[in-house]
Each structure stands twice: as C-alpha cells, then as structure tokens.
Amino acid sequence: MKKIIVLAALVISAFGFSQKTINEGVITATQTISSPDEQVNMQLAMMGQMITTTWFKNDKSRSEMSNPMAGNTIVVMDGSANKMLMMVDNTMTGKKYMLNDLTPSEEKLKDIRVVESTDTKTILGYVCKKYDVTMMKNGTEVKIALYTSEKVPAKSQQAAGLGAKIKGYPMFMELKMNQMGAEIIIKSEVTEIKAEEVAEAKFDMTPLEGYEKTEQLGM
C-alpha cells in the first residue's frame, strides 16, 4: 500500500486576479488522493490533504510538496534552458534526482492523446479551458482532466509533459489510474495565487547535497 501512495504522490508532483495576467508570484494548490475501493481509500486517507507551493517568474518555476507518508518532492523548471530538475526524498527511492529536457520526446508523445473540450471552469476568477488526456504509462492507462488558464504563464510539470498539446497553467486536475489492482483518483486545485517578487536563487538547478542521480522518477 505504501508503494501505491508514493507512486500516486509522485504523479502529483503542481495549482483574485479576475483574468489579470500574472508573470511572477506564488501559487498554492491542494491535492487529495482517493479510491472507490473502501479499504484502499482508508489507507490513502491517512495522507490527508497535501499542499504544493509553486514559485514562478516568467519561464521559470519551482514547486515543493512535503508529506509524512509520501516524502518530499521538489521540481525546478527553466524554460530558457529547456531543463527540468526533479528531486525526490522518500522511503521507497531514498534521495534521488533527475535532470531532463523540459520538452518530452516524440516517442513519449506517441502514447498521449489530448482532446480540447468546450467545457470551462472558473477558478479564482480565471475562466479555464478543459483538456481531456489519455496516456499509457508502463502498460497502465492514465486519464486526466485538466482545466488550464493562459493568464497564468507559469511552467508546470503536468503541462510540460504533454508538449505543445496543452496551453496554460493547470488550475484544476483530476487524474485516474490503476495501481496494483486499485483505481486511484488524484485531484489538484489551485487555491491561491499571489503576485510578489521571487528571488532568482529560487530557481537554481543545482541538485541538493546528498541526492543521487537517477534516470527515472515517478510512474
């Protein structure tokens, strides 16, 4: 069960001004993980509500999420350098980091289907466009409903992983997948956006001391 929790939490790792574009500030998003299976849901409920904080400035962002059961995840993205640094510290992986190109390969994009919907959802005054995403990860089908706003141009791990098929920042996400025979539902919603200055040092792409390089993290 702990493996399910860690894998689900890694997928998350991302989300008023009433339609005012904001290029620098801090985004707070809440995440919950649940399952239709009562026994699995009881285990997942132990994680409680998770909070992700994202600092952003133009084409750079840094997201941090910490949870007693899922561990700590930090994702730094630099659009100009086209790089993403992901650092994970939990009981399953230990301290690991991965440095990849921000743009996914054409091979990975082949397994992703994106359909732009006419549905919208208003979040914190932003009218968000819906995208329905279906992808295969390690033989498992993953379905994602994303509501994004182009008025928030911050970099996000979720949108970057879909290449140019998604426009805007994911203000709401619902992800459904199957892990070890149980359906897992992950929901993430932006609850606050603050315009404020963010120090450039926040986007340093140097891995923290004690972290070991790996080629793959998450699903």
PyMOL commands that set and color helices and strands:
alter all, ss='L'
color gray80, all
select helices_A, chain A and resi 2-12+38-45+106-109+157-160+163-165+200-203
alter helices_A, ss='H'
color red, helices_A
select strands_A, chain A and resi 24-34+50-57+60-67+71-78+83-90+94-101+112-123+126-137+140-149+169-179+182-195+212-213
alter strands_A, ss='S'
color yellow, strands_A
deselect
rebuild
show_as cartoon
